[in-house]
């Protein structure tokens, strides 16, 4: 019985944070180790250029950082094909064909892209590549015939656009060459991890993240600076759990759910200080993140080996992508010379 293919990835614009870890990376490792899938994980450097075209060094530096984060959390190159987007030449070709099957108006309606354009403050100066990156993303998924895509909750509009393009291609060229993917989302309550400042989104640009590579002291300092309850001034004051970022993190990182509930009850009644609560969070986060950090440091001792791993993964991905492109060209009738 053939395995289902899953594909996902990240833009190399900096080190990955624990929002990536909780929202997607943990799920990727679980799926990888289930034995049910043939996994592909992509470092999306081509996509990163859509809004960093004049700062290539940023992408170059982040490439290995992202690879180290992958290896550290348990993405295994013996089980998962880890590759670099720009090295897969068929992606550029398929993206071009997809461009002819979608309107500018449809791209402008994509809510994920609209939100990112607003966040980045492009105004009228939106790079064409940024506006059309959902098309490139659709090609990434389609070229590997991925049926499952592990992503965060906010990425469903991107997957819907991929399905539309796949249907459009198959209809236009009377084929069933490409397959429609479905999203695999984090468990309920473990989707988007908020930033330490209380912002709904943790991101590099907002500077409110805890990174997978952060050492113990850095992580502890960030936890101690976390947004809690502004009305909880004295220890004896009744506190609010809802909107309190520390409890949001405890719900995710503390496996003892009864203990978390007891802390919530005590905090709500009054008598539990924010700093004591944060120290407990530091302990449970350290228990999970410390082994990951150690593995990352070990892999970082041999960067040439990491780059060889990426090259080998890219070579394998290229072979598979070219098989799909042969079928695509045949469906389109452009394999003129056999």
C-alpha positions in Angstrom: 0.0 0.0 0.0 1.5 3.3 -1.0 1.9 6.0 1.6 0.2 9.4 1.4 2.5 12.3 0.6 2.6 15.4 2.8 4.4 18.6 2.1 4.9 21.7 4.2 7.7 24.3 4.8 8.9 27.6 6.1 10.3 30.8 4.8 14.0 31.3 5.7 13.8 34.9 7.1 15.2 34.0 10.5 15.3 31.4 13.2 12.0 29.6 13.9 10.2 30.3 17.1 8.1 28.2 19.4 5.0 29.3 17.6 6.2 27.4 14.6 7.1 24.5 16.9 3.7 24.2 18.5 1.7 25.2 15.4 3.3 23.0 12.9 6.7 21.4 13.6 5.5 19.0 16.3 2.8 17.8 14.1 5.2 17.2 11.2 7.4 15.0 13.4 4.4 13.0 14.6 3.3 12.4 11.1 6.8 11.6 10.0 7.2 9.0 12.7 3.7 7.4 12.1 5.0 5.5 9.1 1.9 6.4 7.2 3.4 9.2 5.1 6.1 10.1 2.6 7.1 13.5 4.0 8.5 16.5 2.2 9.6 19.6 4.1 10.7 22.6 2.1 12.8 25.7 3.0 10.9 28.3 0.9 13.7 30.6 -0.1 12.1 31.6 -3.4 9.0 32.8 -1.5 11.2 34.6 1.0 12.6 36.7 -1.9 9.1 38.1 -2.6 9.6 40.7 0.2 13.4 40.4 0.7 14.7 40.7 -2.8 17.1 43.4 -1.9 18.4 41.6 1.2 19.6 38.2 -0.1 22.1 37.8 2.8 19.2 37.6 5.2 17.9 34.6 3.4 21.3 33.0 3.0 22.0 33.2 6.7 18.6 32.0 7.7 18.7 28.9 5.4 21.0 27.0 7.7 19.2 28.3 10.8 15.9 26.9 9.7 17.6 23.6 8.7 19.1 23.4 12.2 15.7 24.0 13.8 14.2 21.2 11.7 16.9 18.7 12.7 16.7 19.8 16.4 12.9 19.2 16.7 13.2 15.8 15.2 12.6 16.1 11.5 14.8 13.2 10.3 16.4 13.4 6.8 16.3 9.6 6.7 12.5 9.7 6.9 11.7 13.1 5.4 12.9 14.8 2.2 14.2 18.2 3.4 14.8 20.4 0.3 15.4 24.0 -0.8 12.7 25.5 -2.9 14.9 27.4 -5.4 16.7 24.2 -6.3 13.6 22.6 -7.8 13.4 23.9 -11.3 10.1 22.4 -12.2 8.4 24.6 -9.5 9.1 27.8 -11.6 7.7 26.1 -14.7 4.5 24.9 -13.0 4.0 28.3 -11.3 4.1 30.0 -14.7 1.4 27.6 -16.0 -0.7 28.2 -12.9 -0.5 32.0 -13.3 -2.6 31.7 -16.4 -5.4 29.9 -14.5 -6.1 32.6 -11.8 -7.1 36.2 -11.9 -5.5 39.1 -10.2 -8.8 39.8 -8.5 -8.9 36.3 -7.0 -5.4 36.8 -5.6 -6.3 40.1 -4.1 -9.2 38.5 -2.3 -7.1 35.9 -0.5 -7.6 36.9 3.2 -4.2 35.6 4.3 -2.3 37.6 1.7 -4.5 40.7 2.4 -3.6 40.4 6.1 0.1 40.1 5.4 0.1 43.0 2.9 -1.5 45.2 5.6 1.0 44.0 8.3 4.0 44.7 6.1 2.7 48.2 5.1 3.3 47.8 1.4 0.7 50.4 0.4 0.7 50.7 -3.4 4.2 49.2 -3.6 3.2 45.5 -3.3 5.8 43.4 -5.1 4.2 41.3 -7.8 5.9 38.2 -6.5 4.3 38.7 -3.1 0.8 39.1 -4.4 1.2 35.9 -6.5 3.0 33.8 -3.9 -0.1 31.7 -3.3 0.3 30.5 -6.9 3.9 29.5 -6.2 2.7 27.8 -3.0 0.1 25.8 -5.0 2.9 24.7 -7.4 5.0 23.5 -4.4 2.1 21.3 -3.2 0.9 20.1 -6.6 4.3 19.2 -8.1 4.8 16.5 -5.3 1.2 15.4 -5.6 0.9 16.0 -1.8 -2.5 15.0 -0.4 -1.8 16.3 3.1 -0.4 19.7 4.1 0.4 20.3 7.8 -0.1 24.0 8.4 -1.4 26.5 11.0 -5.1 27.4 11.2 -4.6 30.7 9.2 -3.4 28.9 6.1 -6.7 27.3 5.0 -7.3 30.1 2.5 -4.0 29.2 0.8 -5.0 25.6 0.6 -8.4 26.5 -0.9 -6.5 28.5 -3.6 -4.3 25.5 -4.3 -7.4 23.2 -4.7 -8.9 25.8 -7.1 -5.8 25.8 -9.2 -5.5 22.0 -9.3 -9.2 21.8 -10.4 -8.7 24.5 -13.0 -5.6 22.7 -14.4 -7.3 19.3 -14.5 -10.4 20.8 -16.1 -8.5 22.9 -18.7 -6.4 20.0 -19.9 -8.9 17.2 -19.4 -6.6 15.3 -17.0 -6.3 14.0 -13.5 -2.6 14.7 -13.3 -2.7 16.8 -10.2 -4.4 16.0 -6.9 -6.2 18.2 -4.4 -4.7 18.5 -0.9 -6.3 18.9 2.5 -4.9 20.6 5.5 -3.7 18.9 8.7 -4.2 21.4 11.5 -2.8 21.5 15.1 -4.9 19.9 17.8 -7.7 22.2 19.1 -6.2 24.8 21.4 -2.7 24.3 20.0 -2.9 26.4 16.9 -1.4 29.9 16.8 0.7 30.7 19.9 0.4 34.3 20.9 3.5 36.5 21.3 4.8 37.3 24.8 3.4 40.8 24.5 -0.2 39.5 24.2 -0.3 40.0 20.5 -2.4 37.3 18.8 0.5 36.4 16.6 4.1 35.6 17.5 6.4 36.8 14.7 9.9 37.8 14.0 8.9 41.2 12.7 7.0 42.0 15.9 9.9 41.0 18.1 7.6 39.1 20.5 8.8 35.6 20.0 10.6 32.9 22.0 12.9 31.0 19.6 13.7 27.3 19.4 17.4 28.2 19.7 17.0 30.5 22.7 19.2 29.5 25.6 17.8 28.9 29.1 18.4 32.4 30.4 17.0 34.1 27.3 13.9 32.0 27.4 13.4 32.7 31.1 13.9 36.4 30.6 11.2 36.5 27.9 8.8 34.4 30.0 9.2 36.8 33.0 8.4 39.7 30.6 5.1 38.0 29.5 1.8 39.9 29.4 -0.5 38.6 32.2 -3.4 40.4 33.9 -2.9 44.2 34.2 -5.5 44.3 37.0 -3.7 41.7 39.1 -1.5 44.2 40.9 -1.2 42.5 44.3 -0.8 38.8 45.0 -4.0 38.8 47.0 -6.0 40.3 44.1 -8.3 38.0 42.1 -6.8 37.4 38.7 -8.2 36.8 35.3 -7.2 33.7 33.3 -8.8 34.7 30.0 -6.4 36.7 27.9 -3.5 35.8 30.3 -0.7 34.6 28.1 1.0 32.6 30.8 -2.0 30.4 31.1 -2.3 30.1 27.3 1.3 28.7 27.4 0.6 26.5 30.4 -2.3 24.9 28.6 0.0 23.9 25.9 3.3 23.0 27.6 2.2 21.6 31.0 1.1 18.0 30.5 -0.5 17.9 34.0 -3.9 19.3 33.2 -5.2 19.0 36.8 -2.2 21.0 38.0 -3.0 23.7 35.5 -6.6 23.8 36.5 -5.6 24.1 40.2 -3.4 27.1 39.3 -6.2 28.7 37.4 -8.5 28.3 40.4 -5.9 29.7 42.8 -5.1 32.6 40.5 -8.8 33.5 40.0 -9.5 33.4 43.8 -6.4 35.5 44.6 -3.2 34.4 46.4 -1.0 33.4 43.5 1.6 35.8 42.2 2.5 36.3 38.6 6.2 35.7 39.1 5.5 32.3 40.8 3.3 31.4 37.9 5.9 32.4 35.4 8.6 30.4 37.2 6.5 27.3 36.9 6.0 28.0 33.2 9.8 28.3 32.8 10.2 24.9 34.4 7.7 23.1 32.1 9.0 24.8 29.0 12.6 24.1 29.8 11.7 20.4 30.2 10.5 20.2 26.7 12.8 22.7 24.9 16.2 21.8 26.6 16.7 18.5 24.7 15.8 20.2 21.4 18.3 23.0 22.2 21.1 20.4 22.9 20.4 18.6 19.6 20.5 21.9 17.7 23.9 22.8 19.2 25.3 19.4 18.2 24.1 19.8 14.6 25.5 23.3 14.5 29.0 21.9 15.0 29.0 20.6 11.4 27.3 23.1 9.0 28.9 21.5 5.9 27.1 18.2 6.8 23.8 20.2 7.1 24.3 21.7 3.7 25.1 18.3 2.2 21.8 17.0 3.7 19.9 19.9 2.0 21.6 19.2 -1.3 20.8 15.4 -1.2 17.2 16.2 -0.3 16.9 18.7 -3.1 18.3 16.2 -5.6 15.7 13.6 -4.6 13.0 16.2 -4.7 14.0 17.3 -8.2 13.7 13.8 -9.5 10.2 13.4 -8.2 9.1 16.9 -9.3 10.4 16.2 -12.9 8.2 13.1 -13.0 5.2 15.2 -12.3 6.3 17.9 -14.9 6.5 15.2 -17.6 2.9 14.4 -16.9 2.0 18.1 -16.8 3.6 18.8 -20.2 2.0 15.8 -21.7 -1.5 16.9 -20.4 -0.9 20.4 -21.9 0.4 19.0 -25.2 3.7 20.7 -25.0 6.0 17.6 -25.0 6.5 18.4 -28.7 9.6 16.4 -29.2 8.8 13.3 -27.3 
